[in-house]
Amino acid sequence: MYRALGLAAASALLSAQLASAADLPTKAPAAVPAPAVYNWTGFYIGGQVGGGWASSTTTNVDASASFPAGFVQNAVDPSGALGGVYGGYNYQWGQLVLGIDGDYSWAKLTGSGADPAVFNPPRTSDVALHNEKINWVATVTGRLGYAWNNWMLFVKGGGAWARFEGNTSLIRTVGATTTTIGVANSSETRDGWIVGTGLEWGITPNWTAKIEYDYIGFSTANFTSTNTNLLNGTTQVLARSATSHLNIAKIGVAYKF
């Protein structure tokens, strides 16, 4: 009898505890934090390296002793390495990123070409050997980007400037003997326009890396060439014009403030 009463009491107590537990509020699961979204807004400054390949064609506006006015020289195609600094500012609005960007690169782009002289004295063969190099390139552009968190695809466009230098040696061959009989030198800054595209990666909140391709089309450059005749020591300053373009591929790393 006492055993039956004890079992009944224990059963009643267990039922009361289960009912009380059922009335307690259910604990909500812990909230999962939303993934962080990369912020592209801010100033940045960085360094870049890459390579360039160009093409330049010069026309003789004035006649010389070896070439007539209007003579179009064979194209010279400078190529080589470049490197420098860049910086700017981005403002992000949703997934769109608007910005302004500028860069300056020291360059070592060199190329050469040759033209047989049109006016050759009897029993001689004269050839003009041309060398051209690009010493630096600078650009100022606007940028438009589309961001996926810490990745951004961008396009850019604006103005560009580059320093060109040229020198020519006029080589005369008589039989088996060759002699330099004249030299010419020129130097000018050419301006033009630039378009480009690239992909940028936000490595950390303050560091980014990019890969970029740019095309620069230069306006027709009008300049002068100083020609010196080494046989008699006379000098002429002759008018020239040139059309040129430049391709650049580069990578860069920047610090974002």
Secondary structure by P-SEA (a helix, b strand, c coil): caaaaaaaaaaaaaaaaaaaaaaccccccccccccbbbbccccccccccccccbbbbbbcccccccccccccccbbbbbbbbbbcccbbbbbcccccccccccccccccccccccccccccccbbbbbbbbbbbcccccccccccccccccccccccccbbbbbbbbbbbbbbccccccccccccbbbbbbbcccccccccccccccccccbbbbbbbccccbbbbbbccccccccbbbbbbcbbbbbbbccccccc
